[in-house]
Amino acid sequence: MKALVTGAAGFIGSHLCERILAEGWAVVGVDNFDDFYDPQIKRRNIEGCLKNRNFQLIEADIRDFAAMDAAVSDGVEIIVHLAARAGVRPSIAQPMLYADVNVNGTTVLLEAAKKHNVTKFIFGSSSSVYGNNKKLPFSESDSVDFPISPYAATKKAGELICHTYHHLYEIDVTCLRYFTVYGPRQRPDLAIHKFAKLIEQRKPIPVYGDGTAMRDFTYIDDIIDGTVLAMEKCAGFSIYNLGHSHPITVNDLIAEIEKALGKKAVKKYLPPQPGDVERTYADVTKAAKDLGYNPSTTIQTGLAKFVAWLRQR
């Protein structure tokens, strides 16, 4: 089997490439190494894959149709589209860029899939599409018509354009709504990585709001398990939540990071940020039933692994 993975040098993408290469796949990895965060971090992420003869790296932008056309043309059987401009707060500052990369880039890849008869497509979506959903836990059947950030809106738009191509061209599409993924290689701007680094340096950590916001933190290995299962069972059009289904508050998260590090945090409470949702909580019943998804990494185990990686780096 041959897969094209976009965002291959990113956090989730690099872990996925390593997993499927180990399982015998041939992988074409696409990444443009943009400067949203240090490109050298992403180059380190992909070092192991580059040593595998079944891995090909293409440095290109997903909005470049000629480049994506060429990348897909040589026997690709499934596209796993993880590349995106990520982050709620930056999307408020740069909404046009987010729309261009996340919506136009997705359309470019679907067009390439159509042209080269790639019949399976995995789209990396986000729990942010649920907005401030009042019903808990979040189910795939809940309304996602009220996003509260441009980033969330682009992910909902991506799901819609995916459905359109499924309907018109019979491309099998699975959209995966990832819930707050963490673990080794997590982006440095995300809470767990940022908090742990600042606590290690004995610097104050910024807490937006009163710390009672809840997140369904999900360890990277569980996310990769779910993604690989979705690749194996991609048929028709489906949407799945991939989360841990055990949300905790930001205050409780900080307490767990303190335990993992063996150090106390200095908390600096700040006003809530526009676009931040109040809580995320995945109902994974559908993914468990259809895919066999079974997230098993506790926050304590996951944080211990993350801290070990952080200190090794």
C-alpha positions, -999 to +999 in steps of 0.1 A: +000+000+000+011+035-007-001+066+012+004+103+007+005+121+041+003+159+042+018+177+071+042+147+073+068+166+094+043+179+119+034+164+153+007+140+143+020+135+107+055+124+117+041+099+142+017+085+116+045+082+090+067+063+114+038+039+123+027+030+088+063+027+075+069+002+103+038-017+090+053-019+055+036+010+037+053+031+012+048+068+021+050+100+002+053+128+028+043+164+019+053+193+041+062+230+033+081+235+066+065+269+072+076+292+100+044+289+122+069+274+145+106+266+141+110+246+109+141+229+124+118+212+149+098+197+120+130+186+103+140+167+135+106+151+136+111+136+102+147+124+106+138+088+113+115+086+083+141+099+059+163+069+068+136+045+054+139+037+017+101+035+015+097+072+024+098+100-001+097+136+012+082+164-011+087+199+002+057+218-012+026+238-003-007+220-005-022+249-024+002+242-053-019+221-076+010+212-099+031+199-070+001+180-054-008+166-088+027+152-092+028+139-056-004+119-061+003+107-096+026+077-088+005+050-074-009+066-043-038+046-030-049+068+000-044+104+010-042+113+047-046+151+048-032+164+081-016+197+069-033+229+080-028+262+096-035+253+131-045+271+163-076+291+173-060+323+184-037+328+154-067+322+131-084+353+145-054+374+136-051+358+101-085+346+090-078+349+052-046+329+054-064+301+074-092+300+049-068+299+020-046+271+034-072+250+051-101+252+026-083+258-007-055+234+002-081+206+010-098+213-023-065+211-042-059+176-027-094+164-035-090+176-071-057+156-073-074+126-058-102+129-084-078+132-113-057+102-104-086+080-092-074+079-055-105+065-040-097+069-003-092+101+016-087+108+054-093+144+065-078+156+098-106+176+114-108+190+149-130+190+180-131+228+176-160+224+151-183+217+181-179+253+193-195+258+227-217+228+224-238+225+255-245+188+252-218+165+268-201+144+256-198+157+220-213+133+195-208+132+157-245+137+153-245+170+172-248+203+153-216+219+143-231+249+126-218+274+152-180+275+152-165+303+173-131+308+155-120+310+119-099+279+125-130+259+135-149+273+106-122+261+081-123+226+096-161+225+092-157+238+057-131+210+050-156+184+061-182+198+038-160+199+007-149+164+015-186+153+015-191+171-018-163+151-035-176+119-020-210+126-034-199+137-069-169+113-075-175+084-051-143+090-032-144+072+002-138+099+029-133+096+066-131+128+087-114+125+120-122+151+147-091+151+169-094+161+205-064+180+221-036+157+211-004+157+232+028+137+236+063+138+223+068+163+194+037+183+204+038+218+190+057+242+214+028+267+215+003+241+229-006+241+266+011+209+279+044+217+261+043+254+270+034+247+306+059+220+312+087+240+297+079+271+317+076+251+349+110+235+343+124+270+339+106+282+370+088+308+350+051+318+354+026+300+332-003+319+316-038+305+325-066+321+305-097+324+325-101+308+359-087+274+350-120+256+350-121+252+312-121+214+304-102+196+276-102+160+265-065+155+263-056+126+241-022+109+239-006+107+205-003+069+204-041+066+208-047+091+180-023+072+157-041+040+165-074+055+156-060+071+124-045+038+112-078+020+119-096+047+099-072+042+070-078+004+070-116+008+071-122+039+050-155+034+031-183+057+022-184+090+041-179+089+078-170+113+106-154+100+139-144+116+172-109+105+183-105+116+219-097+100+253-132+107+266-119+117+301-117+155+301-100+174+329-099+211+339-069+232+331-062+235+368-062+197+372-039+194+342-014+218+358-015+197+390-007+166+370+021+183+351+035+194+385+035+158+397+051+146+365+079+172+367+083+172+405+080+210+405+054+235+414+039+259+389+037+297+393+003+305+377-005+338+361-043+341+355-053+362+325-086+371+309-103+344+287-092+345+250-117+351+222-124+318+202-115+295+231-142+269+238-153+262+273-149+225+272-143+195+249-154+160+256-154+132+230-181+106+227-161+078+211-189+052+209-191+054+171-153+051+166-152+022+191-180+004+173-170+009+137-132+011+139-123-008+171-109+024+186-099+020+222-079+049+237-061+036+268-034+061+278-042+079+310-032+115+315-007+104+342+010+079+318+010+102+289+024+131+308+052+109+322+062+099+287+060+135+275+082+148+303+108+120+297+109+131+260+111+168+269+140+163+293+158+141+268+155+168+242 
